[in-house]
Amino acid sequence: MSEILKTKEWLGEFFSSTYEKRFSGKIIYSPENGIILEYTIVGYDVPDGSDIVFGVLENGRKCTLIGRFDPTLSRMRYQKGFTTRSGRNGFEFLVIGDFLQENSLFKEVVFSFTNLHEFFSPKGFKDSIKFTGKPLIETILSYGKLTVGNTANFISVSSDISSHIYSENEMAMEDLQKCFKEIEKRHPNSFFMLKKDIDYYINLTLDLETDIKTLHKYILDITNLFSILIYNPVSPEDIEIHTGEKENRNNLEVYPSLFIDKRTLEIATKELSHFHMPITHSKIELSKTIKEWSTISNDFSAIVSSLQTETGFRSEHLIHSDIVLYATQLESISYIDGVKNHEKYEWPINTYGSEKLKSVLAKIFAKENSNTIGQNIGDLRNEIAHIGKPKKLLRKLSLRDMIIICQCLQLVIIAYILNRIGIEEAISKEYQDKFTEFEI
């Protein structure tokens, strides 16, 4: 496992074009700061600059660093007859398990991400989840096949079944032991195992081999969808590229430079409750949802970014920026729906917003005037965006009011996305109601 959300370090020897020009270094990885290679080059024989660096780690494993490397930019020192260059170099990807080339292509990747298990079932009910080697979900996307399956840890079961199962009823235990012995005799080549833990993973098998950057983009597209479904930042936790045939398969651990804000990371890694998630696997047809999302994901990068970079912190500047951004998104929705200009803010709110959400917005603006919600949103947007525009609403609305308005607009846009990916209106309304529990 690559354990992407943990800070790690590896010592090793590294080289770019030729092994003879190898040098010592240390890879420092963290989800916040990405991949950094700290290195020292002794002598005047400086390695060539390249877009890929190979390494052999202290544990003997091969690795590849992907990204621009230019050792001539490092600091040179001359002391007591030795010339050294020391530097720090950032990279886009670290792949552990093999030496890759710049043009290396891949066809299969397996990954998991934060709160994936909870989306499917409560962790407290792991013992009741039946393991199956078959995919739980399959869907065909434009670039390949996506499956969701189980991964589990097992221990071997001894012939003495009482070492694994206990009952105070001695006769029942004797019957169980007898039956198990008979089953072993009837199936002498069977190997029984006891499930100790179970989890979920996603597998992508591509129609055409592709480079690691494109592969990572597909992974982020999936995590972005789940950030919308659970209304929370979602980050990859483990990425493995599979190469070779099944009999001789090589699993490559992948570490991407994520550059996650520490506060966002804390939110993303906080365990959510299956019972409190607005949308879970049992409520939707996930295979259809993923397929629909794959066709429109590029159209909603702004709203996805607002979810995936959530820090829990709000400044006046950020709130103003988000309101202008979300108002623009509402205009876009109205344009797509063929709505006239004077209804460009009213239409999306009335069409996709829940009654509870609209009530919250109406109560906030009713404290200031009797205008419609749409008119107030337009006025607020213009007061923020246009220099010289009289600040009537901005002077009256509190920061808390603005935060609530901002979240309501975000939820309306998300409701529109949920509609586009085929999620029922009742689920969308319930989703919005859950996150508009405000006292006005």
LOPADREN-171508 format. One record per residue (C-alpha): x negated, y, z; chain; residue in three letters. Coordinates in steps of 0.5 Angstrom, whole numbers, padded with zeros to 4 digits. Each point is the difference from the previous one (the first is absolute). Layout:
N
X:X Y:Y Z:Z chain:A resn:ALA $
...
This chain:
440
X:0000 Y:0000 Z:0000 chain:A resn:MET $
X:-0002 Y:0007 Z:-0002 chain:A resn:SER $
X:0003 Y:0003 Z:0006 chain:A resn:GLU $
X:0000 Y:0007 Z:-0003 chain:A resn:ILE $
X:0003 Y:0004 Z:0006 chain:A resn:LEU $
X:-0006 Y:-0002 Z:0004 chain:A resn:LYS $
X:-0007 Y:0004 Z:0001 chain:A resn:THR $
X:-0005 Y:-0005 Z:-0002 chain:A resn:LYS $
X:-0008 Y:0001 Z:-0002 chain:A resn:GLU $
X:-0005 Y:-0005 Z:-0004 chain:A resn:TRP $
X:-0007 Y:0000 Z:0000 chain:A resn:LEU $
X:-0003 Y:-0002 Z:-0007 chain:A resn:GLY $
X:-0005 Y:0001 Z:-0006 chain:A resn:GLU $
X:0003 Y:0003 Z:-0006 chain:A resn:PHE $
X:-0002 Y:0001 Z:-0007 chain:A resn:PHE $
X:0003 Y:0004 Z:-0006 chain:A resn:SER $
X:-0004 Y:-0003 Z:-0007 chain:A resn:SER $
X:-0005 Y:-0004 Z:0003 chain:A resn:THR $
X:-0001 Y:-0004 Z:0006 chain:A resn:TYR $
X:-0008 Y:0002 Z:0000 chain:A resn:GLU $
X:0003 Y:0007 Z:0002 chain:A resn:LYS $
X:0004 Y:-0002 Z:0006 chain:A resn:ARG $
X:0000 Y:0004 Z:0006 chain:A resn:PHE $
X:0003 Y:-0001 Z:0007 chain:A resn:SER $
X:0007 Y:0003 Z:0002 chain:A resn:GLY $
X:0006 Y:0000 Z:0004 chain:A resn:LYS $
X:0007 Y:0000 Z:-0002 chain:A resn:ILE $
X:0005 Y:0004 Z:0005 chain:A resn:ILE $
X:0007 Y:-0001 Z:-0002 chain:A resn:TYR $
X:0006 Y:0003 Z:0003 chain:A resn:SER $
X:0007 Y:0001 Z:-0002 chain:A resn:PRO $
X:-0001 Y:0008 Z:0002 chain:A resn:GLU $
X:-0006 Y:0001 Z:-0004 chain:A resn:ASN $
X:-0001 Y:-0005 Z:-0005 chain:A resn:GLY $
X:-0006 Y:-0004 Z:-0002 chain:A resn:ILE $
X:-0007 Y:0003 Z:0001 chain:A resn:ILE $
X:-0007 Y:-0003 Z:-0001 chain:A resn:LEU $
X:-0005 Y:0002 Z:0004 chain:A resn:GLU $
X:-0007 Y:-0001 Z:-0003 chain:A resn:TYR $
X:-0007 Y:0001 Z:0000 chain:A resn:THR $
X:-0005 Y:-0001 Z:-0006 chain:A resn:ILE $
X:-0007 Y:-0001 Z:0001 chain:A resn:VAL $
X:-0005 Y:0002 Z:-0005 chain:A resn:GLY $
X:0000 Y:0004 Z:-0006 chain:A resn:TYR $
X:0004 Y:-0006 Z:-0004 chain:A resn:ASP $
X:0007 Y:0003 Z:0000 chain:A resn:VAL $
X:0005 Y:-0004 Z:-0002 chain:A resn:PRO $
X:0004 Y:0002 Z:-0006 chain:A resn:ASP $
X:0007 Y:0004 Z:0001 chain:A resn:GLY $
X:0006 Y:-0005 Z:-0002 chain:A resn:SER $
X:0007 Y:-0001 Z:0001 chain:A resn:ASP $
X:-0001 Y:-0006 Z:0004 chain:A resn:ILE $
X:-0004 Y:-0003 Z:0005 chain:A resn:VAL $
X:-0001 Y:-0007 Z:0002 chain:A resn:PHE $
X:-0002 Y:-0002 Z:0007 chain:A resn:GLY $
X:-0002 Y:-0006 Z:0004 chain:A resn:VAL $
X:0003 Y:0001 Z:0007 chain:A resn:LEU $
X:-0003 Y:-0003 Z:0007 chain:A resn:GLU $
X:0005 Y:-0006 Z:0000 chain:A resn:ASN $
X:-0003 Y:-0002 Z:-0007 chain:A resn:GLY $
X:0006 Y:0002 Z:-0004 chain:A resn:ARG $
X:0000 Y:0004 Z:-0006 chain:A resn:LYS $
X:0003 Y:0006 Z:-0001 chain:A resn:CYS $
X:0002 Y:0006 Z:-0005 chain:A resn:THR $
X:0001 Y:0007 Z:0001 chain:A resn:LEU $
X:0004 Y:0004 Z:-0006 chain:A resn:ILE $
X:-0001 Y:0007 Z:-0001 chain:A resn:GLY $
X:-0006 Y:0005 Z:-0002 chain:A resn:ARG $
X:-0007 Y:-0001 Z:0003 chain:A resn:PHE $
X:-0005 Y:0005 Z:-0001 chain:A resn:ASP $
X:-0006 Y:-0001 Z:0005 chain:A resn:PRO $
X:-0004 Y:0006 Z:-0003 chain:A resn:THR $
X:0005 Y:0005 Z:0004 chain:A resn:LEU $
X:-0003 Y:-0003 Z:0006 chain:A resn:SER $
X:-0004 Y:0003 Z:0005 chain:A resn:ARG $
X:-0008 Y:-0001 Z:-0001 chain:A resn:MET $
X:-0005 Y:-0001 Z:0006 chain:A resn:ARG $
X:-0008 Y:-0001 Z:0000 chain:A resn:TYR $
X:-0003 Y:-0002 Z:0006 chain:A resn:GLN $
X:-0006 Y:-0003 Z:0002 chain:A resn:LYS $
X:-0001 Y:-0003 Z:-0007 chain:A resn:GLY $
X:0007 Y:-0002 Z:-0001 chain:A resn:PHE $
X:0005 Y:0003 Z:-0005 chain:A resn:THR $
X:0008 Y:-0002 Z:0002 chain:A resn:THR $
X:0006 Y:0003 Z:-0002 chain:A resn:ARG $
X:0006 Y:-0001 Z:0004 chain:A resn:SER $
X:0007 Y:0002 Z:-0002 chain:A resn:GLY $
X:0008 Y:-0002 Z:0001 chain:A resn:ARG $
X:0004 Y:-0002 Z:-0006 chain:A resn:ASN $
X:0008 Y:-0001 Z:0000 chain:A resn:GLY $
X:0003 Y:-0005 Z:-0005 chain:A resn:PHE $
X:0007 Y:-0001 Z:-0002 chain:A resn:GLU $
X:0000 Y:-0008 Z:0001 chain:A resn:PHE $
X:-0004 Y:-0005 Z:0004 chain:A resn:LEU $
X:0001 Y:-0007 Z:-0002 chain:A resn:VAL $
X:-0003 Y:-0006 Z:0004 chain:A resn:ILE $
X:-0001 Y:-0007 Z:-0003 chain:A resn:GLY $
X:-0004 Y:0001 Z:-0007 chain:A resn:ASP $
X:-0004 Y:0005 Z:-0004 chain:A resn:PHE $
X:0005 Y:0003 Z:-0005 chain:A resn:LEU $
X:-0001 Y:0004 Z:-0006 chain:A resn:GLN $
X:0003 Y:0007 Z:-0002 chain:A resn:GLU $
X:0004 Y:-0004 Z:-0005 chain:A resn:ASN $
X:0002 Y:-0005 Z:0004 chain:A resn:SER $
X:0008 Y:-0002 Z:-0001 chain:A resn:LEU $
X:0005 Y:-0004 Z:0005 chain:A resn:PHE $
X:0006 Y:-0003 Z:-0001 chain:A resn:LYS $
X:0003 Y:-0002 Z:0007 chain:A resn:GLU $
X:0000 Y:0004 Z:0007 chain:A resn:VAL $
X:0003 Y:-0002 Z:0007 chain:A resn:VAL $
X:0001 Y:0006 Z:0005 chain:A resn:PHE $
X:0004 Y:0001 Z:0006 chain:A resn:SER $
X:0002 Y:0007 Z:0003 chain:A resn:PHE $
X:0002 Y:0003 Z:0007 chain:A resn:THR $
X:0007 Y:-0002 Z:0002 chain:A resn:ASN $
X:0001 Y:-0005 Z:-0006 chain:A resn:LEU $
X:0002 Y:-0006 Z:0005 chain:A resn:HIS $
X:0005 Y:0005 Z:0004 chain:A resn:GLU $
X:0003 Y:0001 Z:-0007 chain:A resn:PHE $
X:0002 Y:-0007 Z:-0001 chain:A resn:PHE $
X:0001 Y:-0002 Z:0008 chain:A resn:SER $
X:-0001 Y:0002 Z:0007 chain:A resn:PRO $
X:-0007 Y:-0002 Z:0002 chain:A resn:LYS $
X:0003 Y:-0003 Z:0007 chain:A resn:GLY $
X:0003 Y:-0005 Z:-0004 chain:A resn:PHE $
X:-0006 Y:-0003 Z:-0004 chain:A resn:LYS $
X:0001 Y:-0007 Z:0003 chain:A resn:ASP $
X:0007 Y:-0001 Z:-0003 chain:A resn:SER $
X:-0003 Y:0002 Z:-0007 chain:A resn:ILE $
X:-0001 Y:-0006 Z:-0005 chain:A resn:LYS $
X:-0006 Y:0000 Z:-0004 chain:A resn:PHE $
X:0000 Y:-0002 Z:-0007 chain:A resn:THR $
X:-0005 Y:0000 Z:-0005 chain:A resn:GLY $
X:0005 Y:0002 Z:-0005 chain:A resn:LYS $
X:0001 Y:0008 Z:-0002 chain:A resn:PRO $
X:0006 Y:0003 Z:0004 chain:A resn:LEU $
X:0001 Y:0005 Z:-0005 chain:A resn:ILE $
X:-0002 Y:0001 Z:-0008 chain:A resn:GLU $
X:0000 Y:0005 Z:-0005 chain:A resn:THR $
X:-0002 Y:0002 Z:-0006 chain:A resn:ILE $
X:-0003 Y:0007 Z:-0001 chain:A resn:LEU $
X:-0003 Y:0003 Z:-0007 chain:A resn:SER $
X:-0007 Y:-0001 Z:0002 chain:A resn:TYR $
X:0001 Y:-0007 Z:0003 chain:A resn:GLY $
X:0003 Y:-0005 Z:0005 chain:A resn:LYS $
X:0001 Y:0002 Z:0008 chain:A resn:LEU $
X:0002 Y:-0005 Z:0005 chain:A resn:THR $
X:0001 Y:0001 Z:0008 chain:A resn:VAL $
X:-0002 Y:-0006 Z:0004 chain:A resn:GLY $
X:-0002 Y:-0003 Z:0007 chain:A resn:ASN $
X:-0007 Y:-0001 Z:0002 chain:A resn:THR $
X:-0001 Y:-0004 Z:0007 chain:A resn:ALA $
X:-0005 Y:-0003 Z:0005 chain:A resn:ASN $
X:0001 Y:-0007 Z:0002 chain:A resn:PHE $
X:-0004 Y:-0005 Z:0005 chain:A resn:ILE $
X:0000 Y:-0007 Z:-0002 chain:A resn:SER $
X:0005 Y:-0005 Z:0004 chain:A resn:VAL $
X:-0002 Y:-0006 Z:0004 chain:A resn:SER $
X:0003 Y:-0006 Z:0000 chain:A resn:SER $
X:0002 Y:0001 Z:0007 chain:A resn:ASP $
X:0006 Y:0005 Z:-0001 chain:A resn:ILE $
X:0001 Y:0001 Z:0007 chain:A resn:SER $
X:-0007 Y:0004 Z:0000 chain:A resn:SER $
X:0004 Y:0005 Z:-0004 chain:A resn:HIS $
X:0007 Y:0000 Z:0002 chain:A resn:ILE $
X:0003 Y:-0001 Z:0007 chain:A resn:TYR $
X:0007 Y:-0002 Z:0003 chain:A resn:SER $
X:0002 Y:-0001 Z:0007 chain:A resn:GLU $
X:0004 Y:-0006 Z:-0003 chain:A resn:ASN $
X:-0005 Y:-0006 Z:0000 chain:A resn:GLU $
X:0004 Y:-0004 Z:-0004 chain:A resn:MET $
X:0001 Y:0005 Z:-0005 chain:A resn:ALA $
X:-0007 Y:0001 Z:0000 chain:A resn:MET $
X:-0001 Y:-0008 Z:-0001 chain:A resn:GLU $
X:0005 Y:0000 Z:-0006 chain:A resn:ASP $
X:-0004 Y:0006 Z:-0003 chain:A resn:LEU $
X:-0007 Y:-0003 Z:0000 chain:A resn:GLN $
X:0003 Y:-0007 Z:-0002 chain:A resn:LYS $
X:0003 Y:0004 Z:-0006 chain:A resn:CYS $
X:-0006 Y:0004 Z:-0002 chain:A resn:PHE $
X:-0004 Y:-0007 Z:0000 chain:A resn:LYS $
X:0005 Y:-0003 Z:-0005 chain:A resn:GLU $
X:0000 Y:0006 Z:-0004 chain:A resn:ILE $
X:-0008 Y:0000 Z:0000 chain:A resn:GLU $
X:0000 Y:-0008 Z:-0002 chain:A resn:LYS $
X:0005 Y:0001 Z:-0006 chain:A resn:ARG $
X:-0004 Y:0006 Z:-0002 chain:A resn:HIS $
X:-0007 Y:-0002 Z:0001 chain:A resn:PRO $
X:-0003 Y:0006 Z:-0005 chain:A resn:ASN $
X:0004 Y:0005 Z:0003 chain:A resn:SER $
X:-0004 Y:0006 Z:0004 chain:A resn:PHE $
X:0005 Y:0003 Z:0005 chain:A resn:PHE $
X:-0002 Y:0007 Z:0003 chain:A resn:MET $
X:0003 Y:0005 Z:0005 chain:A resn:LEU $
X:0001 Y:0007 Z:-0002 chain:A resn:LYS $
X:-0003 Y:0005 Z:0005 chain:A resn:LYS $
X:0001 Y:0006 Z:-0004 chain:A resn:ASP $
X:0003 Y:0003 Z:-0006 chain:A resn:ILE $
X:0000 Y:0006 Z:-0004 chain:A resn:ASP $
X:0002 Y:0003 Z:-0007 chain:A resn:TYR $
X:-0004 Y:0002 Z:-0006 chain:A resn:TYR $
X:0001 Y:0002 Z:-0007 chain:A resn:ILE $
X:-0003 Y:-0003 Z:-0006 chain:A resn:ASN $
X:-0001 Y:0004 Z:-0007 chain:A resn:LEU $
X:-0002 Y:-0004 Z:-0006 chain:A resn:THR $
X:-0001 Y:0004 Z:-0006 chain:A resn:LEU $
X:0001 Y:-0001 Z:-0007 chain:A resn:ASP $
X:-0006 Y:0003 Z:-0002 chain:A resn:LEU $
X:-0007 Y:0001 Z:0004 chain:A resn:GLU $
X:-0001 Y:0007 Z:0002 chain:A resn:THR $
X:-0005 Y:0004 Z:0004 chain:A resn:ASP $
X:0000 Y:0000 Z:0007 chain:A resn:ILE $
X:0002 Y:0008 Z:0000 chain:A resn:LYS $
X:0007 Y:-0002 Z:-0004 chain:A resn:THR $
X:0001 Y:-0006 Z:0005 chain:A resn:LEU $
X:-0001 Y:0004 Z:0006 chain:A resn:HIS $
X:0005 Y:0005 Z:-0003 chain:A resn:LYS $
X:0005 Y:-0006 Z:-0001 chain:A resn:TYR $
X:-0001 Y:-0001 Z:0007 chain:A resn:ILE $
X:0001 Y:0007 Z:0002 chain:A resn:LEU $
X:0007 Y:0000 Z:-0004 chain:A resn:ASP $
X:0003 Y:-0006 Z:0004 chain:A resn:ILE $
X:-0003 Y:0003 Z:0007 chain:A resn:THR $
X:0004 Y:0007 Z:-0002 chain:A resn:ASN $
X:0006 Y:-0003 Z:-0001 chain:A resn:LEU $
X:0000 Y:-0003 Z:0007 chain:A resn:PHE $
X:-0002 Y:0006 Z:0003 chain:A resn:SER $
X:0007 Y:0003 Z:-0003 chain:A resn:ILE $
X:0004 Y:-0006 Z:0002 chain:A resn:LEU $
X:-0002 Y:0000 Z:0007 chain:A resn:ILE $
X:-0001 Y:0008 Z:0001 chain:A resn:TYR $
X:-0007 Y:-0001 Z:0002 chain:A resn:ASN $
X:-0008 Y:0000 Z:-0002 chain:A resn:PRO $
X:-0002 Y:-0006 Z:-0003 chain:A resn:VAL $
X:-0007 Y:-0002 Z:-0001 chain:A resn:SER $
X:-0003 Y:-0007 Z:-0003 chain:A resn:PRO $
X:-0003 Y:-0004 Z:0005 chain:A resn:GLU $
X:-0003 Y:-0005 Z:-0004 chain:A resn:ASP $
X:-0002 Y:-0001 Z:-0007 chain:A resn:ILE $
X:-0003 Y:-0006 Z:-0003 chain:A resn:GLU $
X:-0002 Y:-0001 Z:-0008 chain:A resn:ILE $
X:0000 Y:-0007 Z:-0002 chain:A resn:HIS $
X:-0004 Y:-0002 Z:-0005 chain:A resn:THR $
X:-0002 Y:-0007 Z:-0004 chain:A resn:GLY $
X:0004 Y:-0006 Z:0000 chain:A resn:GLU $
X:0004 Y:-0003 Z:0006 chain:A resn:LYS $
X:-0005 Y:-0006 Z:0001 chain:A resn:GLU $
X:-0006 Y:0005 Z:0000 chain:A resn:ASN $
X:0004 Y:0007 Z:0002 chain:A resn:ARG $
X:-0004 Y:0006 Z:0003 chain:A resn:ASN $
X:0003 Y:0004 Z:0005 chain:A resn:ASN $
X:-0002 Y:0007 Z:-0001 chain:A resn:LEU $
X:0001 Y:0005 Z:0006 chain:A resn:GLU $
X:0002 Y:0007 Z:-0002 chain:A resn:VAL $
X:-0001 Y:0007 Z:0004 chain:A resn:TYR $
X:0002 Y:0006 Z:-0004 chain:A resn:PRO $
X:-0001 Y:0007 Z:0003 chain:A resn:SER $
X:0006 Y:0002 Z:0003 chain:A resn:LEU $
X:-0001 Y:0006 Z:0003 chain:A resn:PHE $
X:0006 Y:0000 Z:0005 chain:A resn:ILE $
X:0001 Y:0005 Z:0005 chain:A resn:ASP $
X:-0001 Y:-0002 Z:0007 chain:A resn:LYS $
X:0007 Y:0002 Z:0002 chain:A resn:ARG $
X:0003 Y:-0003 Z:-0006 chain:A resn:THR $
X:-0004 Y:-0007 Z:0001 chain:A resn:LEU $
X:0003 Y:0000 Z:0007 chain:A resn:GLU $
X:0007 Y:0001 Z:-0002 chain:A resn:ILE $
X:-0001 Y:-0006 Z:-0006 chain:A resn:ALA $
X:-0003 Y:-0005 Z:0005 chain:A resn:THR $
X:0005 Y:0001 Z:0005 chain:A resn:LYS $
X:0004 Y:-0006 Z:0000 chain:A resn:GLU $
X:0008 Y:0001 Z:-0002 chain:A resn:LEU $
X:0006 Y:-0004 Z:0002 chain:A resn:SER $
X:0003 Y:-0004 Z:-0005 chain:A resn:HIS $
X:0007 Y:0002 Z:0004 chain:A resn:PHE $
X:-0002 Y:0007 Z:-0001 chain:A resn:HIS $
X:-0002 Y:0001 Z:-0007 chain:A resn:MET $
X:0005 Y:0003 Z:-0005 chain:A resn:PRO $
X:-0001 Y:-0005 Z:-0005 chain:A resn:ILE $
X:-0002 Y:-0007 Z:0001 chain:A resn:THR $
X:-0001 Y:-0006 Z:-0005 chain:A resn:HIS $
X:0007 Y:-0003 Z:0002 chain:A resn:SER $
X:0003 Y:0006 Z:-0002 chain:A resn:LYS $
X:-0002 Y:0001 Z:-0007 chain:A resn:ILE $
X:-0002 Y:-0004 Z:-0007 chain:A resn:GLU $
X:-0007 Y:0001 Z:0001 chain:A resn:LEU $
X:-0003 Y:-0003 Z:-0006 chain:A resn:SER $
X:0005 Y:0005 Z:-0004 chain:A resn:LYS $
X:-0002 Y:0006 Z:0004 chain:A resn:THR $
X:-0007 Y:-0001 Z:-0001 chain:A resn:ILE $
X:0001 Y:-0001 Z:-0008 chain:A resn:LYS $
X:0004 Y:0006 Z:0000 chain:A resn:GLU $
X:-0005 Y:0004 Z:0004 chain:A resn:TRP $
X:-0006 Y:-0002 Z:-0005 chain:A resn:SER $
X:0004 Y:0004 Z:-0005 chain:A resn:THR $
X:0001 Y:0006 Z:0003 chain:A resn:ILE $
X:-0006 Y:0001 Z:0005 chain:A resn:SER $
X:-0004 Y:0005 Z:-0003 chain:A resn:ASN $
X:0006 Y:0005 Z:0000 chain:A resn:ASP $
X:0000 Y:0000 Z:0007 chain:A resn:PHE $
X:-0007 Y:0001 Z:0002 chain:A resn:SER $
X:0001 Y:0007 Z:0004 chain:A resn:ALA $
X:0005 Y:-0003 Z:0005 chain:A resn:ILE $
X:-0004 Y:-0007 Z:0001 chain:A resn:VAL $
X:-0006 Y:0005 Z:0002 chain:A resn:SER $
X:0004 Y:0003 Z:0005 chain:A resn:SER $
X:0002 Y:-0007 Z:0003 chain:A resn:LEU $
X:-0007 Y:-0003 Z:-0001 chain:A resn:GLN $
X:-0004 Y:0006 Z:0003 chain:A resn:THR $
X:0005 Y:0001 Z:0006 chain:A resn:GLU $
X:-0004 Y:0003 Z:0007 chain:A resn:THR $
X:0006 Y:0001 Z:0004 chain:A resn:GLY $
X:-0002 Y:0007 Z:0000 chain:A resn:PHE $
X:0003 Y:0006 Z:-0003 chain:A resn:ARG $
X:-0002 Y:0007 Z:-0001 chain:A resn:SER $
X:0004 Y:0006 Z:-0003 chain:A resn:GLU $
X:-0005 Y:0000 Z:-0006 chain:A resn:HIS $
X:0001 Y:-0007 Z:-0001 chain:A resn:LEU $
X:0008 Y:0000 Z:0001 chain:A resn:ILE $
X:0000 Y:0006 Z:-0005 chain:A resn:HIS $
X:-0004 Y:-0004 Z:-0005 chain:A resn:SER $
X:0005 Y:-0006 Z:0001 chain:A resn:ASP $
X:0006 Y:0004 Z:-0001 chain:A resn:ILE $
X:-0002 Y:0003 Z:-0006 chain:A resn:VAL $
X:-0002 Y:-0007 Z:-0003 chain:A resn:LEU $
X:0006 Y:-0003 Z:0002 chain:A resn:TYR $
X:0005 Y:0005 Z:-0003 chain:A resn:ALA $
X:-0004 Y:-0001 Z:-0006 chain:A resn:THR $
X:0001 Y:-0007 Z:0000 chain:A resn:GLN $
X:0008 Y:0001 Z:0001 chain:A resn:LEU $
X:0000 Y:0005 Z:-0006 chain:A resn:GLU $
X:-0004 Y:-0006 Z:-0004 chain:A resn:SER $
X:0006 Y:-0005 Z:0003 chain:A resn:ILE $
X:0005 Y:0005 Z:-0003 chain:A resn:SER $
X:-0003 Y:0000 Z:-0007 chain:A resn:TYR $
X:-0001 Y:-0007 Z:0000 chain:A resn:ILE $
X:0008 Y:-0001 Z:0002 chain:A resn:ASP $
X:0002 Y:0006 Z:-0005 chain:A resn:GLY $
X:0002 Y:0005 Z:0005 chain:A resn:VAL $
X:0001 Y:0007 Z:-0002 chain:A resn:LYS $
X:-0005 Y:0005 Z:0003 chain:A resn:ASN $
X:0004 Y:0003 Z:0006 chain:A resn:HIS $
X:0001 Y:-0007 Z:0003 chain:A resn:GLU $
X:-0007 Y:-0002 Z:0000 chain:A resn:LYS $
X:0000 Y:0000 Z:0007 chain:A resn:TYR $
X:0007 Y:-0002 Z:0002 chain:A resn:GLU $
X:0001 Y:-0006 Z:-0005 chain:A resn:TRP $
X:-0006 Y:-0004 Z:0003 chain:A resn:PRO $
X:0002 Y:0001 Z:0007 chain:A resn:ILE $
X:0007 Y:-0001 Z:-0001 chain:A resn:ASN $
X:-0001 Y:-0006 Z:-0004 chain:A resn:THR $
X:-0005 Y:-0004 Z:0003 chain:A resn:TYR $
X:0000 Y:0003 Z:0007 chain:A resn:GLY $
X:0004 Y:-0004 Z:0006 chain:A resn:SER $
X:0005 Y:0004 Z:0003 chain:A resn:GLU $
X:-0004 Y:0000 Z:0007 chain:A resn:LYS $
X:-0006 Y:0003 Z:-0004 chain:A resn:LEU $
X:0005 Y:0005 Z:-0003 chain:A resn:LYS $
X:0003 Y:0002 Z:0007 chain:A resn:SER $
X:-0007 Y:0001 Z:0003 chain:A resn:VAL $
X:-0002 Y:0005 Z:-0006 chain:A resn:LEU $
X:0007 Y:0004 Z:0000 chain:A resn:ALA $
X:-0001 Y:0001 Z:0008 chain:A resn:LYS $
X:-0007 Y:0003 Z:-0001 chain:A resn:ILE $
X:0002 Y:0005 Z:-0005 chain:A resn:PHE $
X:0007 Y:0001 Z:0003 chain:A resn:ALA $
X:-0004 Y:0004 Z:0006 chain:A resn:LYS $
X:-0002 Y:0005 Z:-0005 chain:A resn:GLU $
X:0005 Y:0000 Z:-0006 chain:A resn:ASN $
X:0006 Y:-0003 Z:-0003 chain:A resn:SER $
X:-0003 Y:-0001 Z:-0007 chain:A resn:ASN $
X:-0001 Y:-0007 Z:-0003 chain:A resn:THR $
X:-0005 Y:-0005 Z:0002 chain:A resn:ILE $
X:-0003 Y:0000 Z:-0007 chain:A resn:GLY $
X:0000 Y:0008 Z:0000 chain:A resn:GLN $
X:-0004 Y:0000 Z:0006 chain:A resn:ASN $
X:-0005 Y:-0005 Z:-0002 chain:A resn:ILE $
X:-0001 Y:0004 Z:-0006 chain:A resn:GLY $
X:0000 Y:0007 Z:0004 chain:A resn:ASP $
X:-0005 Y:-0003 Z:0004 chain:A resn:LEU $
X:-0005 Y:-0003 Z:-0005 chain:A resn:ARG $
X:0000 Y:0007 Z:-0004 chain:A resn:ASN $
X:-0001 Y:0003 Z:0007 chain:A resn:GLU $
X:-0007 Y:-0004 Z:0001 chain:A resn:ILE $
X:-0002 Y:0000 Z:-0008 chain:A resn:ALA $
X:0001 Y:0007 Z:-0002 chain:A resn:HIS $
X:-0004 Y:0006 Z:0003 chain:A resn:ILE $
X:0005 Y:0006 Z:0002 chain:A resn:GLY $
X:0006 Y:-0004 Z:0000 chain:A resn:LYS $
X:0004 Y:0002 Z:0007 chain:A resn:PRO $
X:-0002 Y:-0005 Z:0005 chain:A resn:LYS $
X:0007 Y:-0001 Z:0003 chain:A resn:LYS $
X:0001 Y:-0008 Z:0002 chain:A resn:LEU $
X:-0008 Y:0000 Z:0001 chain:A resn:LEU $
X:0001 Y:0005 Z:0006 chain:A resn:ARG $
X:0006 Y:-0003 Z:0003 chain:A resn:LYS $
X:-0002 Y:-0008 Z:-0001 chain:A resn:LEU $
X:-0004 Y:-0003 Z:0006 chain:A resn:SER $
X:-0006 Y:-0004 Z:-0002 chain:A resn:LEU $
X:0004 Y:-0006 Z:0003 chain:A resn:ARG $
X:0006 Y:0002 Z:-0005 chain:A resn:ASP $
X:-0005 Y:0000 Z:-0006 chain:A resn:MET $
X:-0003 Y:-0007 Z:0002 chain:A resn:ILE $
X:0007 Y:-0003 Z:0000 chain:A resn:ILE $
X:0002 Y:0003 Z:-0007 chain:A resn:ILE $
X:-0006 Y:-0003 Z:-0003 chain:A resn:CYS $
X:0001 Y:-0007 Z:0003 chain:A resn:GLN $
X:0007 Y:0001 Z:-0003 chain:A resn:CYS $
X:-0002 Y:0002 Z:-0007 chain:A resn:LEU $
X:-0005 Y:-0006 Z:0000 chain:A resn:GLN $
X:0005 Y:-0005 Z:0002 chain:A resn:LEU $
X:0005 Y:0002 Z:-0005 chain:A resn:VAL $
X:-0006 Y:-0001 Z:-0005 chain:A resn:ILE $
X:-0002 Y:-0006 Z:0002 chain:A resn:ILE $
X:0008 Y:-0002 Z:0000 chain:A resn:ALA $
X:0000 Y:0002 Z:-0008 chain:A resn:TYR $
X:-0007 Y:-0005 Z:0000 chain:A resn:ILE $
X:0004 Y:-0006 Z:0003 chain:A resn:LEU $
X:0006 Y:0001 Z:-0005 chain:A resn:ASN $
X:-0005 Y:0000 Z:-0005 chain:A resn:ARG $
X:-0003 Y:-0007 Z:0002 chain:A resn:ILE $
X:0007 Y:-0003 Z:0001 chain:A resn:GLY $
X:0001 Y:0000 Z:0008 chain:A resn:ILE $
X:0007 Y:0001 Z:0002 chain:A resn:GLU $
X:0003 Y:0007 Z:0002 chain:A resn:GLU $
X:0002 Y:-0003 Z:0006 chain:A resn:ALA $
X:-0007 Y:-0002 Z:0002 chain:A resn:ILE $
X:-0002 Y:0007 Z:-0002 chain:A resn:SER $
X:0005 Y:0004 Z:0004 chain:A resn:LYS $
X:-0002 Y:-0005 Z:0006 chain:A resn:GLU $
X:-0007 Y:0002 Z:-0001 chain:A resn:TYR $
X:0001 Y:0007 Z:0000 chain:A resn:GLN $
X:0004 Y:0000 Z:0006 chain:A resn:ASP $
X:-0005 Y:-0004 Z:0004 chain:A resn:LYS $
X:-0005 Y:0006 Z:-0001 chain:A resn:PHE $
X:0005 Y:0006 Z:0001 chain:A resn:THR $
X:0001 Y:-0001 Z:0007 chain:A resn:GLU $
X:-0001 Y:0007 Z:0002 chain:A resn:PHE $
X:0004 Y:0005 Z:0005 chain:A resn:GLU $
X:0001 Y:0006 Z:-0003 chain:A resn:ILE $
